[in-house]
Structures are given as C-alpha cells and as structure tokens.
Amino acid sequence: MSQAVSTGQQAAAALPGQYLTFMLDGEPYALGILAIKEIIEHGQTTRVPMMPQFIRGVINLRGAVVPVIDLGVRFGAGPTAITRRTCIVIVEVENEDGAQDVGILVDAVNEVMEIAAADIEPAPAFGARIRTDFIAGMGKLDDKFVVILDPVRLLSVDEMAVLAEAGVAGAEHPAANDTQEHEIIEEKAA
C-alpha cells in the first residue's frame, strides 16, 4: 500500500481514483478499489469468544482464517441486519507484521465509481467527541456526499493485534476449518 494512502485525511484530496461504493445503515460509503481483494456473499461466520463486539467472527476463505468486522457496530449504529444483499468486502490491511485480510460486513455493494481529485474534500472536523480518523475524505457525487473510508485507520494498532489473535484462535477452532465455500461475486481488477 502506498504511503499516500496511509496518511489519511491530508492525502485524500490528492487521491483521485476508483472507489467501491456500498451501503451501510442507509448511507453510502466508499473504499479505494486498490485495497479491495474481492467481494463475497455473506455466509456462515464462526464466533470467537472474548472478541470485541464489532468483530462478527471469522470465515474460512479458501483455507485462510479471515476476521469479519461489522461496520454497523464499529460506527455505533448497531449490528448489521443480514439480508440477501449483505456482502463481505475482503480488504487487505497493512500492519506492522505485513498485510492481513479483513472482511467488512456491508448492507449492499453498489458500484465502482471514478471520483476526481477536485470532487474529494478533506474529512470535516467535528471536535474531539466524534472520531473522524477513519475517514479519508468526502467524495462529492452529484448533490450528495459519500464517506471515503481509510481501511488502515478503520482499526487501531491495538485492534489489529486483537484481529491477529482472532485469526489464531479461529484457526484453532474446529468450526472455522469447515469446508464451506463462499460464492465469489467480484474480484479486484488487476
């Protein structure tokens, strides 16, 4: 992942490109397409004891244990309701030990959109009570805004350590090693 992406809010205005847009609790969000590995249909997740509430569980993705984050809980809106359009977006997140795949549970995936640099504003400052560090910028789409998320900052270093532990615990949990396959909906463009 480039240094520009990991610098977050200041770099957002200089990062035009393609973004995957998706819905969460009725609001549009976006992630840079370069961080996304694939999108899969929601399937069975295996709960891992003693994990924070925003960690929905782990999935077996072609033999790899991948933790799944519920963005609804992460953003304080409550658990994401599972519907036929619910998807898991697999994102590659850089941490101090290298790259780790993380699943992000979303209500529905919309489309891949091009957002020009001129249409990306820095994240607004709401004051100390509201966290905006996970926002890379605000993309203008017609007369609406879409929140562009910074996948690196969605989770703090401590939270990444918890996810790494979840992966280890999930690998030791027999239910996480089932052979359930997930239908691949879309793979990241090369």
C-alpha positions as CSV (number, residue, x, y, z in Angstrom):
1,M,0.0,0.0,0.0
2,S,1.4,3.4,-0.9
3,Q,2.5,5.9,1.7
4,A,-0.1,8.4,0.3
5,V,-3.0,6.1,1.2
6,S,-1.8,5.5,4.8
7,T,-1.5,9.3,5.5
8,G,-5.3,9.6,5.6
9,Q,-7.1,12.8,5.6
10,Q,-4.5,15.2,4.3
11,A,-3.8,12.9,1.3
12,A,-7.4,12.3,0.5
13,A,-7.8,15.4,-1.6
14,A,-4.9,14.3,-3.8
15,L,-6.1,10.8,-4.4
16,P,-8.4,10.6,-7.3
17,G,-9.3,7.1,-8.5
18,Q,-11.8,4.3,-8.5
19,Y,-13.8,3.5,-5.4
20,L,-16.1,0.7,-4.5
21,T,-19.3,2.3,-3.1
22,F,-21.5,0.4,-0.7
23,M,-24.4,1.0,1.7
24,L,-24.4,0.8,5.5
25,D,-27.4,1.7,7.6
26,G,-28.9,3.6,4.6
27,E,-25.8,5.7,4.0
28,P,-23.3,5.5,1.1
29,Y,-19.6,4.8,1.9
30,A,-16.6,4.1,-0.3
31,L,-13.3,2.3,-0.2
32,G,-10.4,2.7,-2.7
33,I,-10.5,-0.2,-5.1
34,L,-6.8,-0.9,-4.7
35,A,-7.3,-2.0,-1.1
36,I,-10.1,-4.5,-2.0
37,K,-9.2,-8.1,-2.8
38,E,-12.7,-9.4,-3.5
39,I,-16.4,-9.3,-2.6
40,I,-18.1,-12.4,-1.3
41,E,-21.7,-13.4,-0.5
42,H,-22.4,-13.4,3.2
43,G,-22.1,-16.9,4.6
44,Q,-21.7,-18.5,8.0
45,T,-19.3,-16.8,10.4
46,T,-17.8,-18.5,13.4
47,R,-17.9,-16.5,16.6
48,V,-14.7,-16.3,18.5
49,P,-15.1,-15.9,22.3
50,M,-13.7,-12.8,24.0
51,M,-13.6,-10.6,20.9
52,P,-14.9,-7.0,20.8
53,Q,-18.5,-6.7,19.6
54,F,-17.5,-5.2,16.3
55,I,-15.8,-8.5,15.3
56,R,-18.6,-10.5,13.9
57,G,-16.5,-13.7,13.8
58,V,-14.2,-15.4,11.3
59,I,-14.7,-17.0,7.9
60,N,-12.9,-19.7,6.1
61,L,-11.8,-18.2,2.8
62,R,-10.1,-20.9,0.7
63,G,-8.4,-22.2,3.8
64,A,-7.4,-18.9,5.3
65,V,-9.0,-17.6,8.5
66,V,-10.3,-14.1,7.9
67,P,-11.9,-11.9,10.7
68,V,-15.1,-10.2,9.8
69,I,-15.8,-6.6,11.0
70,D,-19.4,-5.4,11.4
71,L,-19.1,-1.7,10.4
72,G,-22.5,-1.0,11.8
73,V,-21.3,-1.9,15.3
74,R,-17.9,-0.3,14.7
75,F,-19.6,3.0,13.9
76,G,-22.0,2.8,16.8
77,A,-25.2,2.1,14.8
78,G,-25.8,-1.4,16.0
79,P,-25.4,-4.8,14.3
80,T,-25.9,-5.1,10.6
81,A,-29.0,-6.9,9.7
82,I,-28.3,-9.9,7.3
83,T,-30.4,-9.7,4.1
84,R,-30.0,-11.3,0.7
85,R,-27.9,-8.3,-0.4
86,T,-25.5,-8.4,2.6
87,C,-21.9,-8.9,1.4
88,I,-18.4,-9.2,2.9
89,V,-15.8,-7.0,1.3
90,I,-12.4,-8.5,1.7
91,V,-9.8,-5.8,2.3
92,E,-6.1,-6.1,2.6
93,V,-4.9,-4.0,5.6
94,E,-1.2,-3.3,6.2
95,N,0.0,-3.7,9.8
96,E,3.4,-3.9,11.4
97,D,3.6,-7.7,10.7
98,G,2.7,-7.3,7.0
99,A,-0.6,-7.5,5.2
100,Q,-3.7,-9.0,6.7
101,D,-7.0,-9.8,5.0
102,V,-10.1,-8.5,6.9
103,G,-13.7,-8.9,5.9
104,I,-16.0,-5.9,6.2
105,L,-19.7,-6.7,6.5
106,V,-21.9,-4.2,4.5
107,D,-25.6,-4.0,3.7
108,A,-25.1,-4.0,-0.1
109,V,-22.4,-3.2,-2.6
110,N,-23.4,-0.5,-5.2
111,E,-20.8,0.0,-7.9
112,V,-17.2,1.0,-8.7
113,M,-17.1,4.8,-9.3
114,E,-14.4,7.2,-10.5
115,I,-14.0,10.2,-8.2
116,A,-11.8,13.0,-9.4
117,A,-9.4,14.8,-7.0
118,A,-11.5,18.0,-7.4
119,D,-14.5,16.1,-6.0
120,I,-12.8,14.9,-2.8
121,E,-12.9,17.1,0.2
122,P,-11.0,16.5,3.5
123,A,-12.9,15.0,6.4
124,P,-14.8,17.6,8.4
125,A,-13.7,18.4,11.9
126,F,-16.5,17.7,14.4
127,G,-14.5,18.3,17.5
128,A,-12.9,15.9,20.0
129,R,-16.1,13.9,20.8
130,I,-16.6,12.4,17.3
131,R,-13.8,10.3,15.7
132,T,-13.1,11.1,12.1
133,D,-9.7,9.5,11.9
134,F,-11.1,6.6,9.8
135,I,-12.4,9.0,7.1
136,A,-10.0,9.6,4.2
137,G,-12.3,12.2,2.7
138,M,-15.7,13.1,1.5
139,G,-16.4,12.4,-2.2
140,K,-19.0,14.6,-4.0
141,L,-21.4,12.6,-6.1
142,D,-23.9,14.8,-7.8
143,D,-25.7,16.6,-4.9
144,K,-24.7,14.1,-2.2
145,F,-21.5,13.1,-0.4
146,V,-20.1,9.6,0.1
147,V,-17.8,9.0,3.0
148,I,-14.5,7.6,1.8
149,L,-13.0,5.3,4.4
150,D,-9.4,4.8,5.1
151,P,-9.0,1.0,5.6
152,V,-5.8,1.3,7.5
153,R,-7.3,3.7,10.0
154,L,-10.6,1.8,10.5
155,L,-8.7,-0.2,13.0
156,S,-6.1,1.0,15.5
157,V,-2.8,-0.9,16.1
158,D,-4.3,-2.5,19.3
159,E,-7.4,-3.6,17.3
160,M,-5.2,-5.1,14.6
161,A,-3.5,-7.1,17.3
162,V,-6.9,-8.4,18.5
163,L,-7.7,-9.4,14.9
164,A,-4.4,-11.3,14.6
165,E,-5.3,-13.1,17.8
166,A,-8.8,-13.8,16.4
167,G,-7.2,-15.4,13.3
168,V,-5.1,-17.6,15.5
169,A,-8.0,-18.5,17.8
170,G,-10.2,-19.1,14.7
171,A,-7.6,-21.4,13.2
172,E,-7.7,-23.5,16.3
173,H,-11.5,-23.5,16.5
174,P,-12.8,-26.6,14.6
175,A,-15.8,-24.9,13.1
176,A,-13.6,-22.3,11.4
177,N,-11.9,-25.1,9.5
178,D,-15.1,-26.3,7.8
179,T,-15.1,-26.6,4.0
180,Q,-17.9,-24.2,3.4
181,E,-17.2,-22.3,0.2
182,H,-18.3,-18.7,-0.4
183,E,-19.5,-17.7,-3.8
184,I,-17.2,-15.1,-5.3
185,I,-19.2,-12.2,-6.6
186,E,-16.4,-10.0,-7.9
187,E,-12.7,-10.0,-7.8
188,K,-10.4,-6.9,-7.7
189,A,-9.5,-5.6,-11.1
190,A,-5.8,-6.2,-11.9
